[in-house]
Amino acid sequence: MAAKPKDKIKAKENKTAEYKINWMPEPEEHDYPAAGSYLNLIYDPKLTTSFVEKLKLAEMTTFKAKDIFRASSLSLLGVSNSHVKKDQKKILNGQPISPLLLVRDKALGKVIIADGYHRLCSVYSFDEDAVIPCKIV
């Protein structure tokens, strides 16, 4: 009997070495307006625009999934979340996913995940030590 997709995800948990997560070389163009939309909820429009422009120019870097979670103080979304499931399916099918966009909020002492929270949760479900490409300002 063939394994259901849900069973495949459980079987692959914490086995990134056995399962390759493919990343796009750069964030997708639509990720920047999505980041701006989220950041507008936290910051004034002028600061948000500045962050988005800086993110576009920022160099790619990498951080471990568990470290991004710790720095953001966010909780992990469960696999029942439809966006997390969608990204897990992309990973299982070998489709590339977009890097994260991060902003350092020095006043709060944490990292804001401007875009890519669901992707981060999806990757974490496979391997908390996975190295995630991102841009950070």
N, C-alpha and C positions, 0 to 999 in steps of 0.2 A: 504494500500500500504506500503510495507516494506521500511524502511529508507535506503538510499544509504550509503556506508561507509563514504563518505565525510560528510553527514549529521550527522552520528554518532559521528564523530570527533568534529564537531561544537557543538553538543548537550552536549558533555562531557567536553568542555573547562572549565577550572578552577573548576573542580569537582573531584579532586583526591580522596576526601573522599568517593565518590561514585564509583570510579574506581581505582582499585589497580594496581600500576605499579610494576611489578615483576623484581627483580634485581638478577643477578648472584652473588654468594658470592665473586668472584674474577674476575678481567678482564680476557678475553680470551687470550690464548697464542699468537694468531696472532695480538693482539692489540699492543704488545710491538714493533714488527718490523714496524707496521704502525706509531706508535709514533716516532720511530727513523727516518723514512723516512721524516716525516713532520719536525721534529726538525733539521734534516740535512740542511734544507733550511734556517734556522735561525742561527744555531750555527756551529762551526767547528766539524768535525767528532769525535775528542777526547772528547769534551765536551758532544756531543750527546750521545756517548757510555756511558759516566759516568751517564748522566741523566737516560738513559734506565735501566742501572744496578741498580741504586738507586730506580727507580720506581718498579722494580721487588721485591725489598726487603722492600719497604715501607708498613706500616700498612694501613689498610682501615680506612677511615674517612668519614665524610659527610659534605656537604654544601648545602644551598638552591640554587635552580636553578637561581633565580634572582641575588643572590650574586656572583655566578660564572660569569654570564654575565657582571655584573658591573666590577668585577675585571679583566676580560679579555679585556674589551673595544670592544668586537665584537658585531656585530648586529645580530639580530635574523633572521635566514633563514625562508622564508615563507613555508607554507604547500604545495606549488606547487613544491618544491624541491623533486626530486625523492627519495633521501636518507632519507629525513625527513618523507615522506609518508610511506616508507618501515618500518621505526621504529615505526611510529604511528600505523600501522597495527599490528605490533608485540605486542604493548601495548594493543590494542583493543582485540587481540586474547589471551591475558594472557601469551604470551611468555616472558621469562626472557630476559632482555637486559644487556649488559656488563657495568660495572662501568667505569667512566671516568679516564683518566690519565692526570694529571696537573703538570705544572712546574712553579715555582715562578721565574720570571725574575726580580731580585731586581734592576738591572740597569734601566730597563724600568718602574719599579713600577707596573707591572701587571702580571696576570696569563696567561700562555700559555696553551691552550687546546691542548695537544699533541695528544690525541685520544679521540673521543667521541663528537665532535662538533654537528654532526647530531642528536645523541641521546639526547644531551642537548636541542637542538631546539625542538625535538619531545616532550620531557617531559614538557618543558616550555609551549607548546601549550595546555597542559591539566591543568597545575597548576604552576604558577610562584613561588609559595612557596614550591613546592615539594622538599623533601630532597633527595639529590643525593649521592650515595656512590661513592667514588673515592680514588685514591692514589695521593698524592701530594709530590713533593720534591722541 
